[in-house]
């Protein structure tokens, strides 16, 4: 859903969706990686989000984006 909102340039709603996921699924590294993608698209705090994803689970996708 968040990526679909980004595609139609609804960045505010997309950001809210990705942030909501981190609230409901704080131990899932994917939600922080997705939030990082949002931050990359909006020139925001991507590094922090990818670091959080890696602290939960080391994964190549987040490591490469970092």
PQR file of N, CA, C, O and H, with PARSE charges and radii, in Angstrom:
ATOM      1  N   UNK A   1       0.827  -1.188   0.000 -0.4000 1.5000
ATOM      2  CA  UNK A   1       0.000   0.000   0.000 -0.0000 2.0000
ATOM      3  C   UNK A   1       0.876   1.258   0.000  0.5500 1.7000
ATOM      4  O   UNK A   1       0.620   2.196  -0.754 -0.5500 1.4000
ATOM      5  N   UNK A   2       1.901   1.271   0.842 -0.4000 1.5000
ATOM      6  CA  UNK A   2       2.774   2.437   0.914 -0.0000 2.0000
ATOM      7  C   UNK A   2       3.468   2.717  -0.403  0.5500 1.7000
ATOM      8  O   UNK A   2       3.583   3.872  -0.812 -0.5500 1.4000
ATOM      9  H   UNK A   2       2.108   0.509   1.455  0.4000 1.0000
ATOM     10  N   UNK A   3       3.931   1.671  -1.070 -0.4000 1.5000
ATOM     11  CA  UNK A   3       4.601   1.852  -2.354 -0.0000 2.0000
ATOM     12  C   UNK A   3       3.615   2.326  -3.420  0.5500 1.7000
ATOM     13  O   UNK A   3       3.965   3.146  -4.268 -0.5500 1.4000
ATOM     14  H   UNK A   3       3.838   0.733  -0.738  0.4000 1.0000
ATOM     15  N   UNK A   4       2.398   1.818  -3.379 -0.4000 1.5000
ATOM     16  CA  UNK A   4       1.383   2.265  -4.335 -0.0000 2.0000
ATOM     17  C   UNK A   4       1.082   3.749  -4.148  0.5500 1.7000
ATOM     18  O   UNK A   4       0.915   4.481  -5.123 -0.5500 1.4000
ATOM     19  H   UNK A   4       2.114   1.151  -2.690  0.4000 1.0000
ATOM     20  N   UNK A   5       1.015   4.183  -2.906 -0.4000 1.5000
ATOM     21  CA  UNK A   5       0.787   5.599  -2.636 -0.0000 2.0000
ATOM     22  C   UNK A   5       1.955   6.452  -3.120  0.5500 1.7000
ATOM     23  O   UNK A   5       1.755   7.566  -3.605 -0.5500 1.4000
ATOM     24  H   UNK A   5       1.151   3.588  -2.114  0.4000 1.0000
ATOM     25  N   UNK A   6       3.170   5.933  -2.990 -0.4000 1.5000
ATOM     26  CA  UNK A   6       4.332   6.657  -3.500 -0.0000 2.0000
ATOM     27  C   UNK A   6       4.258   6.800  -5.015  0.5500 1.7000
ATOM     28  O   UNK A   6       4.605   7.848  -5.559 -0.5500 1.4000
ATOM     29  H   UNK A   6       3.333   5.028  -2.597  0.4000 1.0000
ATOM     30  N   UNK A   7       3.804   5.745  -5.701 -0.4000 1.5000
ATOM     31  CA  UNK A   7       3.727   5.759  -7.154 -0.0000 2.0000
ATOM     32  C   UNK A   7       2.764   6.812  -7.678  0.5500 1.7000
ATOM     33  O   UNK A   7       2.972   7.363  -8.759 -0.5500 1.4000
ATOM     34  H   UNK A   7       3.522   4.893  -5.259  0.4000 1.0000
ATOM     35  N   UNK A   8       1.713   7.094  -6.921 -0.4000 1.5000
ATOM     36  CA  UNK A   8       0.756   8.110  -7.365 -0.0000 2.0000
ATOM     37  C   UNK A   8       1.011   9.454  -6.676  0.5500 1.7000
ATOM     38  O   UNK A   8       0.138  10.321  -6.632 -0.5500 1.4000
ATOM     39  H   UNK A   8       1.544   6.646  -6.043  0.4000 1.0000
ATOM     40  N   UNK A   9       2.216   9.604  -6.146 -0.4000 1.5000
ATOM     41  CA  UNK A   9       2.699  10.856  -5.564 -0.0000 2.0000
ATOM     42  C   UNK A   9       1.884  11.315  -4.338  0.5500 1.7000
ATOM     43  O   UNK A   9       1.714  12.513  -4.114 -0.5500 1.4000
ATOM     44  H   UNK A   9       2.925   8.899  -6.182  0.4000 1.0000
ATOM     45  N   UNK A  10       1.395  10.366  -3.566 -0.4000 1.5000
ATOM     46  CA  UNK A  10       0.721  10.660  -2.297 -0.0000 2.0000
ATOM     47  C   UNK A  10       1.719  10.381  -1.179  0.5500 1.7000
ATOM     48  O   UNK A  10       1.526   9.479  -0.365 -0.5500 1.4000
ATOM     49  H   UNK A  10       1.533   9.392  -3.748  0.4000 1.0000
ATOM     50  N   UNK A  11       2.790  11.174  -1.157 -0.4000 1.5000
ATOM     51  CA  UNK A  11       3.901  10.899  -0.247 -0.0000 2.0000
ATOM     52  C   UNK A  11       3.530  11.042   1.221  0.5500 1.7000
ATOM     53  O   UNK A  11       4.020  10.278   2.052 -0.5500 1.4000
ATOM     54  H   UNK A  11       2.947  11.907  -1.818  0.4000 1.0000
ATOM     55  N   UNK A  12       2.675  12.001   1.559 -0.4000 1.5000
ATOM     56  CA  UNK A  12       2.285  12.150   2.964 -0.0000 2.0000
ATOM     57  C   UNK A  12       1.551  10.912   3.469  0.5500 1.7000
ATOM     58  O   UNK A  12       1.844  10.411   4.555 -0.5500 1.4000
ATOM     59  H   UNK A  12       2.277  12.622   0.884  0.4000 1.0000
ATOM     60  N   UNK A  13       0.603  10.424   2.685 -0.4000 1.5000
ATOM     61  CA  UNK A  13      -0.131   9.216   3.084 -0.0000 2.0000
ATOM     62  C   UNK A  13       0.781   8.000   3.109  0.5500 1.7000
ATOM     63  O   UNK A  13       0.675   7.148   3.990 -0.5500 1.4000
ATOM     64  H   UNK A  13       0.365  10.831   1.803  0.4000 1.0000
ATOM     65  N   UNK A  14       1.664   7.930   2.147 -0.4000 1.5000
ATOM     66  CA  UNK A  14       2.615   6.826   2.100 -0.0000 2.0000
ATOM     67  C   UNK A  14       3.464   6.804   3.368  0.5500 1.7000
ATOM     68  O   UNK A  14       3.635   5.753   3.986 -0.5500 1.4000
ATOM     69  H   UNK A  14       1.750   8.622   1.430  0.4000 1.0000
ATOM     70  N   UNK A  15       3.987   7.946   3.748 -0.4000 1.5000
ATOM     71  CA  UNK A  15       4.800   8.037   4.961 -0.0000 2.0000
ATOM     72  C   UNK A  15       4.027   7.621   6.195  0.5500 1.7000
ATOM     73  O   UNK A  15       4.556   6.922   7.060 -0.5500 1.4000
ATOM     74  H   UNK A  15       3.849   8.800   3.246  0.4000 1.0000
ATOM     75  N   UNK A  16       2.784   8.046   6.281 -0.4000 1.5000
ATOM     76  CA  UNK A  16       1.948   7.666   7.430 -0.0000 2.0000
ATOM     77  C   UNK A  16       1.758   6.156   7.480  0.5500 1.7000
ATOM     78  O   UNK A  16       1.804   5.551   8.551 -0.5500 1.4000
ATOM     79  H   UNK A  16       2.354   8.614   5.579  0.4000 1.0000
ATOM     80  N   UNK A  17       1.549   5.562   6.331 -0.4000 1.5000
ATOM     81  CA  UNK A  17       1.353   4.117   6.267 -0.0000 2.0000
ATOM     82  C   UNK A  17       2.607   3.375   6.721  0.5500 1.7000
ATOM     83  O   UNK A  17       2.528   2.456   7.535 -0.5500 1.4000
ATOM     84  H   UNK A  17       1.512   6.054   5.461  0.4000 1.0000
ATOM     85  N   UNK A  18       3.767   3.776   6.192 -0.4000 1.5000
ATOM     86  CA  UNK A  18       5.015   3.111   6.575 -0.0000 2.0000
ATOM     87  C   UNK A  18       5.314   3.304   8.058  0.5500 1.7000
ATOM     88  O   UNK A  18       5.774   2.372   8.716 -0.5500 1.4000
ATOM     89  H   UNK A  18       3.831   4.523   5.530  0.4000 1.0000
ATOM     90  N   UNK A  19       5.063   4.490   8.592 -0.4000 1.5000
ATOM     91  CA  UNK A  19       5.303   4.750  10.016 -0.0000 2.0000
ATOM     92  C   UNK A  19       4.346   3.945  10.887  0.5500 1.7000
ATOM     93  O   UNK A  19       4.729   3.462  11.953 -0.5500 1.4000
ATOM     94  H   UNK A  19       4.689   5.248   8.057  0.4000 1.0000
ATOM     95  N   UNK A  20       3.108   3.799  10.438 -0.4000 1.5000
ATOM     96  CA  UNK A  20       2.129   3.000  11.179 -0.0000 2.0000
ATOM     97  C   UNK A  20       2.606   1.546  11.271  0.5500 1.7000
ATOM     98  O   UNK A  20       2.447   0.903  12.309 -0.5500 1.4000
ATOM     99  H   UNK A  20       2.796   4.191   9.572  0.4000 1.0000
ATOM    100  N   UNK A  21       3.190   1.033  10.189 -0.4000 1.5000
ATOM    101  CA  UNK A  21       3.712  -0.337  10.207 -0.0000 2.0000
ATOM    102  C   UNK A  21       4.776  -0.520  11.276  0.5500 1.7000
ATOM    103  O   UNK A  21       4.816  -1.562  11.931 -0.5500 1.4000
ATOM    104  H   UNK A  21       3.320   1.555   9.346  0.4000 1.0000
ATOM    105  N   UNK A  22       5.649   0.485  11.468 -0.4000 1.5000
ATOM    106  CA  UNK A  22       6.686   0.353  12.489 -0.0000 2.0000
ATOM    107  C   UNK A  22       6.071   0.331  13.886  0.5500 1.7000
ATOM    108  O   UNK A  22       6.627  -0.279  14.799 -0.5500 1.4000
ATOM    109  H   UNK A  22       5.616   1.331  10.935  0.4000 1.0000
ATOM    110  N   UNK A  23       4.936   0.986  14.053 -0.4000 1.5000
ATOM    111  CA  UNK A  23       4.249   0.977  15.347 -0.0000 2.0000
ATOM    112  C   UNK A  23       3.658  -0.416  15.628  0.5500 1.7000
ATOM    113  O   UNK A  23       3.805  -0.952  16.727 -0.5500 1.4000
ATOM    114  H   UNK A  23       4.484   1.481  13.311  0.4000 1.0000
ATOM    115  N   UNK A  24       2.996  -0.984  14.625 -0.4000 1.5000
ATOM    116  CA  UNK A  24       2.325  -2.266  14.817 -0.0000 2.0000
ATOM    117  C   UNK A  24       3.262  -3.476  14.713  0.5500 1.7000
ATOM    118  O   UNK A  24       2.972  -4.532  15.274 -0.5500 1.4000
ATOM    119  H   UNK A  24       2.878  -0.549  13.733  0.4000 1.0000
ATOM    120  N   UNK A  25       4.370  -3.327  14.006 -0.4000 1.5000
ATOM    121  CA  UNK A  25       5.295  -4.436  13.809 -0.0000 2.0000
ATOM    122  C   UNK A  25       6.732  -4.011  14.114  0.5500 1.7000
ATOM    123  O   UNK A  25       7.580  -4.057  13.223 -0.5500 1.4000
ATOM    124  H   UNK A  25       4.606  -2.469  13.550  0.4000 1.0000
ATOM    125  N   UNK A  26       7.022  -3.603  15.338 -0.4000 1.5000
ATOM    126  CA  UNK A  26       8.338  -3.038  15.668 -0.0000 2.0000
ATOM    127  C   UNK A  26       9.504  -4.025  15.577  0.5500 1.7000
ATOM    128  O   UNK A  26      10.657  -3.597  15.526 -0.5500 1.4000
ATOM    129  H   UNK A  26       6.333  -3.566  16.061  0.4000 1.0000
ATOM    130  N   UNK A  27       9.242  -5.303  15.554 -0.4000 1.5000
ATOM    131  CA  UNK A  27      10.323  -6.300  15.489 -0.0000 2.0000
ATOM    132  C   UNK A  27      10.502  -6.872  14.082  0.5500 1.7000
ATOM    133  O   UNK A  27      11.262  -7.821  13.888 -0.5500 1.4000
ATOM    134  H   UNK A  27       8.305  -5.651  15.595  0.4000 1.0000
ATOM    135  N   UNK A  28       9.815  -6.305  13.117 -0.4000 1.5000
ATOM    136  CA  UNK A  28       9.915  -6.763  11.737 -0.0000 2.0000
ATOM    137  C   UNK A  28      10.862  -5.834  10.985  0.5500 1.7000
ATOM    138  O   UNK A  28      10.566  -4.653  10.805 -0.5500 1.4000
ATOM    139  H   UNK A  28       9.198  -5.534  13.275  0.4000 1.0000
ATOM    140  N   UNK A  29      12.000  -6.367  10.549 -0.4000 1.5000
ATOM    141  CA  UNK A  29      12.989  -5.531   9.875 -0.0000 2.0000
ATOM    142  C   UNK A  29      12.459  -4.950   8.572  0.5500 1.7000
ATOM    143  O   UNK A  29      12.871  -3.863   8.167 -0.5500 1.4000
ATOM    144  H   UNK A  29      12.241  -7.327  10.695  0.4000 1.0000
ATOM    145  N   UNK A  30      11.545  -5.666   7.909 -0.4000 1.5000
ATOM    146  CA  UNK A  30      11.025  -5.185   6.629 -0.0000 2.0000
ATOM    147  C   UNK A  30      10.362  -3.825   6.744  0.5500 1.7000
ATOM    148  O   UNK A  30      10.517  -2.989   5.854 -0.5500 1.4000
ATOM    149  H   UNK A  30      11.211  -6.548   8.238  0.4000 1.0000
ATOM    150  N   UNK A  31       9.630  -3.587   7.817 -0.4000 1.5000
ATOM    151  CA  UNK A  31       8.922  -2.312   7.921 -0.0000 2.0000
ATOM    152  C   UNK A  31       9.899  -1.139   7.996  0.5500 1.7000
ATOM    153  O   UNK A  31       9.599  -0.044   7.519 -0.5500 1.4000
ATOM    154  H   UNK A  31       9.504  -4.266   8.540  0.4000 1.0000
ATOM    155  N   UNK A  32      11.062  -1.371   8.595 -0.4000 1.5000
ATOM    156  CA  UNK A  32      12.066  -0.299   8.665 -0.0000 2.0000
ATOM    157  C   UNK A  32      12.767  -0.128   7.318  0.5500 1.7000
ATOM    158  O   UNK A  32      13.153   0.981   6.948 -0.5500 1.4000
ATOM    159  H   UNK A  32      11.305  -2.261   8.983  0.4000 1.0000
ATOM    160  N   UNK A  33      12.926  -1.211   6.602 -0.4000 1.5000
ATOM    161  CA  UNK A  33      13.499  -1.096   5.258 -0.0000 2.0000
ATOM    162  C   UNK A  33      12.540  -0.329   4.350  0.5500 1.7000
ATOM    163  O   UNK A  33      12.962   0.534   3.580 -0.5500 1.4000
ATOM    164  H   UNK A  33      12.612  -2.112   6.902  0.4000 1.0000
ATOM    165  N   UNK A  34      11.269  -0.642   4.440 -0.4000 1.5000
ATOM    166  CA  UNK A  34      10.277   0.064   3.626 -0.0000 2.0000
ATOM    167  C   UNK A  34      10.219   1.544   3.997  0.5500 1.7000
ATOM    168  O   UNK A  34      10.114   2.408   3.126 -0.5500 1.4000
ATOM    169  H   UNK A  34      10.926  -1.343   5.065  0.4000 1.0000
ATOM    170  N   UNK A  35      10.287   1.823   5.288 -0.4000 1.5000
ATOM    171  CA  UNK A  35      10.306   3.218   5.730 -0.0000 2.0000
ATOM    172  C   UNK A  35      11.557   3.911   5.192  0.5500 1.7000
ATOM    173  O   UNK A  35      11.507   5.078   4.803 -0.5500 1.4000
ATOM    174  H   UNK A  35      10.372   1.121   5.995  0.4000 1.0000
ATOM    175  N   UNK A  36      12.657   3.200   5.171 -0.4000 1.5000
ATOM    176  CA  UNK A  36      13.881   3.747   4.598 -0.0000 2.0000
ATOM    177  C   UNK A  36      13.720   4.073   3.116  0.5500 1.7000
ATOM    178  O   UNK A  36      14.224   5.093   2.644 -0.5500 1.4000
ATOM    179  H   UNK A  36      12.697   2.252   5.486  0.4000 1.0000
ATOM    180  N   UNK A  37      13.022   3.211   2.383 -0.4000 1.5000
ATOM    181  CA  UNK A  37      12.747   3.499   0.976 -0.0000 2.0000
ATOM    182  C   UNK A  37      11.922   4.777   0.839  0.5500 1.7000
ATOM    183  O   UNK A  37      12.168   5.597  -0.045 -0.5500 1.4000
ATOM    184  H   UNK A  37      12.613   2.383   2.766  0.4000 1.0000
ATOM    185  N   UNK A  38      10.956   4.929   1.713 -0.4000 1.5000
ATOM    186  CA  UNK A  38      10.153   6.163   1.713 -0.0000 2.0000
ATOM    187  C   UNK A  38      11.045   7.367   1.976  0.5500 1.7000
ATOM    188  O   UNK A  38      10.949   8.381   1.285 -0.5500 1.4000
ATOM    189  H   UNK A  38      10.756   4.263   2.432  0.4000 1.0000
ATOM    190  N   UNK A  39      11.917   7.253   2.978 -0.4000 1.5000
ATOM    191  CA  UNK A  39      12.806   8.361   3.302 -0.0000 2.0000
ATOM    192  C   UNK A  39      13.757   8.667   2.138  0.5500 1.7000
ATOM    193  O   UNK A  39      14.062   9.831   1.880 -0.5500 1.4000
ATOM    194  H   UNK A  39      11.995   6.429   3.539  0.4000 1.0000
ATOM    195  N   UNK A  40      14.218   7.643   1.446 -0.4000 1.5000
ATOM    196  CA  UNK A  40      15.062   7.877   0.272 -0.0000 2.0000
ATOM    197  C   UNK A  40      14.306   8.671  -0.790  0.5500 1.7000
ATOM    198  O   UNK A  40      14.858   9.577  -1.414 -0.5500 1.4000
ATOM    199  H   UNK A  40      13.970   6.697   1.656  0.4000 1.0000
ATOM    200  N   UNK A  41      13.053   8.323  -0.983 -0.4000 1.5000
ATOM    201  CA  UNK A  41      12.237   9.005  -1.991 -0.0000 2.0000
ATOM    202  C   UNK A  41      11.936  10.448  -1.606  0.5500 1.7000
ATOM    203  O   UNK A  41      11.695  11.290  -2.472 -0.5500 1.4000
ATOM    204  H   UNK A  41      12.605   7.587  -0.476  0.4000 1.0000
ATOM    205  N   UNK A  42      11.952  10.730  -0.314 -0.4000 1.5000
ATOM    206  CA  UNK A  42      11.608  12.077   0.143 -0.0000 2.0000
ATOM    207  C   UNK A  42      12.807  12.810   0.721  0.5500 1.7000
ATOM    208  O   UNK A  42      12.654  13.874   1.322 -0.5500 1.4000
ATOM    209  H   UNK A  42      12.147  10.046   0.389  0.4000 1.0000
ATOM    210  N   UNK A  43      14.007  12.247   0.544 -0.4000 1.5000
ATOM    211  CA  UNK A  43      15.244  12.864   1.049 -0.0000 2.0000
ATOM    212  C   UNK A  43      15.197  13.097   2.556  0.5500 1.7000
ATOM    213  O   UNK A  43      15.624  14.146   3.040 -0.5500 1.4000
ATOM    214  H   UNK A  43      14.131  11.383   0.057  0.4000 1.0000
ATOM    215  N   UNK A  44      14.690  12.139   3.281 -0.4000 1.5000
ATOM    216  CA  UNK A  44      14.583  12.274   4.740 -0.0000 2.0000
ATOM    217  C   UNK A  44      15.579  11.339   5.428  0.5500 1.7000
ATOM    218  O   UNK A  44      16.686  11.141   4.927 -0.5500 1.4000
ATOM    219  H   UNK A  44      14.343  11.287   2.888  0.4000 1.0000
ATOM    220  N   UNK A  45      15.197  10.765   6.563 -0.4000 1.5000
ATOM    221  CA  UNK A  45      16.092   9.995   7.438 -0.0000 2.0000
ATOM    222  C   UNK A  45      16.247   8.530   7.044  0.5500 1.7000
ATOM    223  O   UNK A  45      16.004   7.649   7.869 -0.5500 1.4000
ATOM    224  H   UNK A  45      14.297  10.925   6.969  0.4000 1.0000
ATOM    225  N   UNK A  46      16.633   8.254   5.837 -0.4000 1.5000
ATOM    226  CA  UNK A  46      16.736   6.874   5.368 -0.0000 2.0000
ATOM    227  C   UNK A  46      17.769   6.077   6.148  0.5500 1.7000
ATOM    228  O   UNK A  46      17.519   4.921   6.491 -0.5500 1.4000
ATOM    229  H   UNK A  46      16.830   8.969   5.167  0.4000 1.0000
ATOM    230  N   UNK A  47      18.916   6.662   6.432 -0.4000 1.5000
ATOM    231  CA  UNK A  47      19.996   5.940   7.095 -0.0000 2.0000
ATOM    232  C   UNK A  47      19.546   5.352   8.428  0.5500 1.7000
ATOM    233  O   UNK A  47      19.844   4.196   8.729 -0.5500 1.4000
ATOM    234  H   UNK A  47      19.119   7.601   6.153  0.4000 1.0000
ATOM    235  N   UNK A  48      18.840   6.130   9.218 -0.4000 1.5000
ATOM    236  CA  UNK A  48      18.365   5.670  10.521 -0.0000 2.0000
ATOM    237  C   UNK A  48      17.444   4.462  10.383  0.5500 1.7000
ATOM    238  O   UNK A  48      17.521   3.515  11.166 -0.5500 1.4000
ATOM    239  H   UNK A  48      18.598   7.069   8.974  0.4000 1.0000
ATOM    240  N   UNK A  49      16.581   4.508   9.388 -0.4000 1.5000
ATOM    241  CA  UNK A  49      15.634   3.423   9.200 -0.0000 2.0000
ATOM    242  C   UNK A  49      16.332   2.138   8.754  0.5500 1.7000
ATOM    243  O   UNK A  49      16.003   1.057   9.243 -0.5500 1.4000
ATOM    244  H   UNK A  49      16.518   5.278   8.753  0.4000 1.0000
ATOM    245  N   UNK A  50      17.291   2.244   7.832 -0.4000 1.5000
ATOM    246  CA  UNK A  50      18.015   1.055   7.398 -0.0000 2.0000
ATOM    247  C   UNK A  50      18.866   0.488   8.529  0.5500 1.7000
ATOM    248  O   UNK A  50      19.001  -0.730   8.643 -0.5500 1.4000
ATOM    249  H   UNK A  50      17.558   3.122   7.435  0.4000 1.0000
ATOM    250  N   UNK A  51      19.438   1.340   9.357 -0.4000 1.5000
ATOM    251  CA  UNK A  51      20.210   0.859  10.508 -0.0000 2.0000
ATOM    252  C   UNK A  51      19.315   0.095  11.477  0.5500 1.7000
ATOM    253  O   UNK A  51      19.730  -0.923  12.031 -0.5500 1.4000
ATOM    254  H   UNK A  51      19.329   2.330   9.264  0.4000 1.0000
ATOM    255  N   UNK A  52      18.094   0.574  11.686 -0.4000 1.5000
ATOM    256  CA  UNK A  52      17.151  -0.111  12.570 -0.0000 2.0000
ATOM    257  C   UNK A  52      16.800  -1.487  11.994  0.5500 1.7000
ATOM    258  O   UNK A  52      16.752  -2.477  12.723 -0.5500 1.4000
ATOM    259  H   UNK A  52      17.756   1.401  11.236  0.4000 1.0000
ATOM    260  N   UNK A  53      16.555  -1.539  10.685 -0.4000 1.5000
ATOM    261  CA  UNK A  53      16.251  -2.817  10.047 -0.0000 2.0000
ATOM    262  C   UNK A  53      17.395  -3.799  10.253  0.5500 1.7000
ATOM    263  O   UNK A  53      17.161  -4.970  10.552 -0.5500 1.4000
ATOM    264  H   UNK A  53      16.593  -0.735  10.093  0.4000 1.0000
ATOM    265  N   UNK A  54      18.628  -3.333  10.096 -0.4000 1.5000
ATOM    266  CA  UNK A  54      19.796  -4.199  10.260 -0.0000 2.0000
ATOM    267  C   UNK A  54      20.013  -4.618  11.711  0.5500 1.7000
ATOM    268  O   UNK A  54      20.537  -5.701  11.970 -0.5500 1.4000
ATOM    269  H   UNK A  54      18.818  -2.381   9.854  0.4000 1.0000
ATOM    270  N   UNK A  55      19.618  -3.773  12.657 -0.4000 1.5000
ATOM    271  CA  UNK A  55      19.764  -4.146  14.064 -0.0000 2.0000
ATOM    272  C   UNK A  55      18.802  -5.263  14.445  0.5500 1.7000
ATOM    273  O   UNK A  55      19.056  -6.012  15.388 -0.5500 1.4000
ATOM    274  H   UNK A  55      19.192  -2.893  12.448  0.4000 1.0000
ATOM    275  N   UNK A  56      17.706  -5.373  13.719 -0.4000 1.5000
ATOM    276  CA  UNK A  56      16.735  -6.432  13.972 -0.0000 2.0000
ATOM    277  C   UNK A  56      17.137  -7.707  13.234  0.5500 1.7000
ATOM    278  O   UNK A  56      17.048  -8.807  13.779 -0.5500 1.4000
ATOM    279  H   UNK A  56      17.499  -4.765  12.953  0.4000 1.0000
ATOM    280  N   UNK A  57      17.580  -7.542  11.988 -0.4000 1.5000
ATOM    281  CA  UNK A  57      17.938  -8.698  11.167 -0.0000 2.0000
ATOM    282  C   UNK A  57      18.914  -8.263  10.084  0.5500 1.7000
ATOM    283  O   UNK A  57      18.600  -7.406   9.257 -0.5500 1.4000
ATOM    284  H   UNK A  57      17.653  -6.648  11.546  0.4000 1.0000
ATOM    285  N   UNK A  58      20.087  -8.855  10.097 -0.4000 1.5000
ATOM    286  CA  UNK A  58      21.070  -8.561   9.047 -0.0000 2.0000
ATOM    287  C   UNK A  58      20.535  -9.100   7.738  0.5500 1.7000
ATOM    288  O   UNK A  58      20.259 -10.294   7.624 -0.5500 1.4000
ATOM    289  H   UNK A  58      20.342  -9.551  10.768  0.4000 1.0000
ATOM    290  N   UNK A  59      20.384  -8.233   6.744 -0.4000 1.5000
ATOM    291  CA  UNK A  59      19.883  -8.677   5.437 -0.0000 2.0000
ATOM    292  C   UNK A  59      20.567  -7.880   4.340  0.5500 1.7000
ATOM    293  O   UNK A  59      20.864  -6.698   4.510 -0.5500 1.4000
ATOM    294  H   UNK A  59      20.608  -7.263   6.836  0.4000 1.0000
ATOM    295  N   UNK A  60      20.815  -8.534   3.215 -0.4000 1.5000
ATOM    296  CA  UNK A  60      21.592  -7.899   2.141 -0.0000 2.0000
ATOM    297  C   UNK A  60      20.921  -6.661   1.548  0.5500 1.7000
ATOM    298  O   UNK A  60      21.613  -5.709   1.188 -0.5500 1.4000
ATOM    299  H   UNK A  60      20.574  -9.495   3.077  0.4000 1.0000
ATOM    300  N   UNK A  61      19.590  -6.651   1.438 -0.4000 1.5000
ATOM    301  CA  UNK A  61      18.917  -5.518   0.820 -0.0000 2.0000
ATOM    302  C   UNK A  61      19.115  -4.242   1.630  0.5500 1.7000
ATOM    303  O   UNK A  61      19.451  -3.196   1.074 -0.5500 1.4000
ATOM    304  H   UNK A  61      19.027  -7.425   1.730  0.4000 1.0000
ATOM    305  N   UNK A  62      18.909  -4.326   2.928 -0.4000 1.5000
ATOM    306  CA  UNK A  62      19.098  -3.147   3.789 -0.0000 2.0000
ATOM    307  C   UNK A  62      20.566  -2.742   3.834  0.5500 1.7000
ATOM    308  O   UNK A  62      20.883  -1.552   3.823 -0.5500 1.4000
ATOM    309  H   UNK A  62      18.635  -5.175   3.380  0.4000 1.0000
ATOM    310  N   UNK A  63      21.453  -3.714   3.884 -0.4000 1.5000
ATOM    311  CA  UNK A  63      22.903  -3.418   3.934 -0.0000 2.0000
ATOM    312  C   UNK A  63      23.314  -2.673   2.668  0.5500 1.7000
ATOM    313  O   UNK A  63      24.072  -1.705   2.744 -0.5500 1.4000
ATOM    314  H   UNK A  63      21.196  -4.680   3.892  0.4000 1.0000
ATOM    315  N   UNK A  64      22.836  -3.101   1.526 -0.4000 1.5000
ATOM    316  CA  UNK A  64      23.194  -2.458   0.269 -0.0000 2.0000
ATOM    317  C   UNK A  64      22.631  -1.028   0.197  0.5500 1.7000
ATOM    318  O   UNK A  64      23.306  -0.116  -0.279 -0.5500 1.4000
ATOM    319  H   UNK A  64      22.221  -3.887   1.465  0.4000 1.0000
ATOM    320  N   UNK A  65      21.411  -0.843   0.666 -0.4000 1.5000
ATOM    321  CA  UNK A  65      20.806   0.493   0.629 -0.0000 2.0000
ATOM    322  C   UNK A  65      21.502   1.445   1.595  0.5500 1.7000
ATOM    323  O   UNK A  65      21.590   2.645   1.337 -0.5500 1.4000
ATOM    324  H   UNK A  65      20.863  -1.584   1.053  0.4000 1.0000
ATOM    325  N   UNK A  66      21.995   0.906   2.707 -0.4000 1.5000
ATOM    326  CA  UNK A  66      22.696   1.735   3.677 -0.0000 2.0000
ATOM    327  C   UNK A  66      23.986   2.237   3.065  0.5500 1.7000
ATOM    328  O   UNK A  66      24.738   2.960   3.717 -0.5500 1.4000
ATOM    329  H   UNK A  66      21.924  -0.069   2.917  0.4000 1.0000
TER
END
